[in-house]
Amino acid sequence: MQTVVTASGLMLQASEHPVPTPGPGEVLLRVRAAGVITAELLWQPTTHKADGSPRTNAIPTHEFSGDIAACGEGVSSFSKGQAIYGMNDWYQEGALAEFTVAPATSIALRPKSLSYEQAATVPIGALTAWQALTTQGHLQPQQRVLIHGGAGGVGFFAVQFAKSLGAYVIATASQDTVPFVEGLGADQVFDYRATRFDQELRDIDLVVDTVGGEMLARSWSVLRAGGRVVTAVSSIPDDAPQKIKDAFFLVHPDGKRLDEIASLLDAGKLQTFVKTVVPLQEAEQAYNPSLPSALRYGKTVVAVAP
């Protein structure tokens, strides 16, 4: 048996579950740390199954770091005992548990330069940022990109990736995180409370939105003809305009890309940031927006095991 934390609405509760068995092409992971997205408890995959039927007591958090405890049939690229990081499907049971299962194609060896807690901040944020900029946004060198939420768990990766791709990078952030986002390489940073970016900007090639709401709605007016908006915010209301629905995408697991990202992290060409760490026994606190933290930026992590 293993200790897990499950979600029932906005409430989390600890319970005992059997240790899962990896299927063909999967690995069983001894979870060391799990990255937290506070809005996840209300997302459709947490409350419903893939077929739309109600889902109860789902285990949340789908990015993690840990050690391989066992390999399923057909897995030859990993072996028991290796330290890894990665993510699994939103409809699978997540990583607020001592053990979880993931496809071998969705993980990579943990960056050697990062702790388990640091590594758990990377998979979803970095993959979302990369896919938003490239697969979805088709960003090219010299283009102008606007990134909303530049200090967030996706935004700080997006700023770094966009700069490395040769773009002119503009970001929005809160006043106290403006210097941080500038330090990541952004060419311009707007305090979103003090300045209306839509009154200052025009001819933007790509907007990457991690905030939603009014920030997303005001983004269309800053685009050049043929410009694109990509949003990673899953709380888009059903009555939103079709163009907003069309702009939304959901990150896809990609172990090969995580391997490349690990190399960038180990080479010092990419940075990640831990906002705060809480133990598994206090996992509910990780979803509290007012949780005290050492940093004003980065991602909250649950330390599942030492």
N, C-alpha and C positions, 0 to 999 in steps of 0.2 A: 504494500500500500504506500501511497505518497500523499503528502499534504499539498492541497491546491487551494486557490482562492477563486471563487466563482462570482459572476455578476448576476444580480437579480434587480433589474432596473438600475437605479443609481447606487444600490447597496452592494457591498462586497462581503462575502462570508467565507470563512475557512472550512474545509471539510476534507475527508479522506477518500481518495479515488484509487482504483487499481492502476499500477504502472502500465502505460500503454505499450503495445507491441508494434514494432515497425513493420510495415508491409513491404512488398517488393519496391525497390527504388527509394526507400525511406531510411532514415536513421533515427535512433532513439538518443535524445540528448539529455544529459544531466545539466539542468539549467543553473547557471551561476548568476546571471543578471538579466533583467528584462527592461526594455525601454517603454515609457508610458506616453500614450496620447490621451489626454484627459477627456476628450469628447467621445472616445471610443465606446464608452458604456451605453451611449444612445444610438450608435450606428446600427444600420439594418442587419449586418451579419452577427451582431451581438444579441439582437432581440428576435431574429428570424433565421430559419434555415434557408439554404439555397433555393428550395422550392417554394418559399414564401410562407411556410407554416411557422407557428410560434416556436421560439427556442428559449429554453430556460436554463439557468445555471451554467452559462457558457464561461469558459476560462479565457479571460482577455489577455491582451498584449501579444503582439505577433512579431516582435523583433527581439532578439536575444543573443546572448553569448553563453558558451558552456563547453562541455566536453562530450565527445561521442561515447555513449554507453553500449551501443550495439548497432550493427548494420543489418538492414533487411536484405532479402534475396536480390542479387544482381548489383549490389553496390560495391564497386571496386576502387572508386576514387578516394575513399576515406577509410579510416580504420579506427578501431576502438582506442580511446584515450586521447585522440587529437583534440586540440582546442580550436573551436570554430565560432563563427558568428553568422547570423542570417535572419531569415524571416520565414513564416509559413502562411498558408492561405487563411484569409479572414474567417472562413467558415470552419476551419479546423480549431481544435482546442489550442489555446495559446500558451504563454510561457509564465504565467503567474502560478507556477507549479514546480515541484522538484524535478519532474521529467516532462518532456514534450516530444512530439514526433514532427519531423519535417522532411520534405523531399530532398534528396541529396543534391538536386539541381538548384536548390534555393539557399544553399549555405556555401561558405568558403572558410579557409583557415583564418583564424583570428589574427589581426595585425599584431606583429611581435612587439611593436612599440606601445600598444595600448593595454590597459588593464581590462578585466572582464567588464567592469562598470562602464568604462569609456567605450569599449567595443559595442555595447548594447545600445548606444545612442546613434549608431551609424546606419544600419541596414535600410530602414524605411525612409528616413530623412534623406540620405544620400541618393538612394535609388529614385525616390520621388523627384528630387531636384534634377537629377541627370535626365530622366525620362521626360520631364516637363520641358526642359530646355532643348533637348535633341530629338527624341522620338516624336514628341507631340508638337514642340515649338519650332523645330528646324532652324535653330539659331545659327547664324553665320558670323564670321569675323567682321568687325566694324559695325555690326548692327547695334541698335539701342534697345536695351531690355530694361523693363521696370519690374522689380521684384517686391511684392508686398509682404511685409513681415520678415524683414531681412535679418532679424536677430532670433527668429524662431528655429525649431528643430529641422525644418525643411529649408527655410530662408537662408540660414548661414551657409549651408552647403551650396544653394543656388547661386549666391553671390560669388563664392570661390570658383565654382565650375564655370560660370558665365565669364568671369575675368580670365580664366585659363583658356577659354575658347576665343578670346580676342574681342569680346564685345565691350561696348561702352555701358557700364553698369550703373543703374539708378535704383535706389531702394527706398522704401518707407520703413520707419521704425519709431519707437517711442523715444522721447527726448533723452532719457538716460542711457539708451543703447546706441545712439547715433555714433559716438566715437568708436564703439566696438565694430559696428558695420563698416565704418570708414577704414578701420584697421584690417578688415578682411579684403579690402581692395576696391570697394565701391567708389565710383567716380563722383557720385552725388548721393546724398542721403537726406530725405525730407522727414522732419518730425511730423508725423501724420496728424497730430492734434493742432499744431501751430500753422501748418501750411496746407492748403488744398492743392494737391499734386495736379489735379485736373485743370487748374487754372494756370499752372506753370509749365506744363509739358504738352508737346505735340509731336507728331511724326515718330511715335514709338513703334518699333518693329514687333516687339513681343512683350506681353505682360504675363508674368508668372504670379498667380494669386494664391496665397496661403492663408488669407484672412476671411474673405467672403463678405457678405452683407453689402454695406454702402461702398466699401472700397472696391469691390468687384463691380458694382453697378456703375460707378464713376469711371471705370477703366476704359470703357469703349470709346469715349470721346478723345482719348489721347493717342489713339492709333493712327498710323499712316494708312493710306489706302492699301488694302491687302494685308494689313497687320493682323496679328493673332493674339487671342487671350487664351491662356491655359490655366485652369483652376484645379487645385487638389483638395478643395473643401467639399466634404461629403454631405454637408448639411444644407444643400441647395433645396429650397422648398419646391413642392410639386407644381406650384403655380408660377414658377420662375419662367422668364422668356426662353424660348427654345434655343436661342443663341448661347445662353448661359448653360443650359443643359448640355449642349453640344461641346462646350469648352471643358466640361468636367472629364477627368480621367482618374482611374484607380491604378495605383502602382502595381507593377508585376514583379514577382520574385525573379532574381537573376544572379545565380551564384557566380557565373563567369565575370560579370561586371563587379560583383563584390570582391572578387580576387584582384581585379585591377585597382579598385578603390583601396584595398589593403596596401597595395604597393605604393600608392600615392601617400597614404597616411604614414607608412614606415619611412618614406623618403622625405618627409616634412613638407610635402607639397600640398597637403590638405590637413585641416584641423577639425577636431570635434570638441564639444564642450559639455561637461556634466553640470547641470544646474543644481541638483541635489540628489542624495541617495537615501532611501528609506529601506528598512528591513522588510522581509516578506510578512512578518507578523503585524506590521503596520501599513500594509499595502494600501488600505483605504485612504491614508493620508496623501499618497502620491497623486490622487485624483482631486485633491483639494486645491483650487487655484490660489488660495491665500497661504499655502504652505510656505513657511520661511525657507529661504535658500541662500546659498553662498554667492550665487551669481544671478544677474537679472536676465541672463540669456542661456541658451542651451536646453538640454532635455533632462527631465526627471527620470531616475532609474530606481527600480526595485532590486535590492541585493537579495537574491533567492538563497544562495549558499555561499560560504566562504571560498 
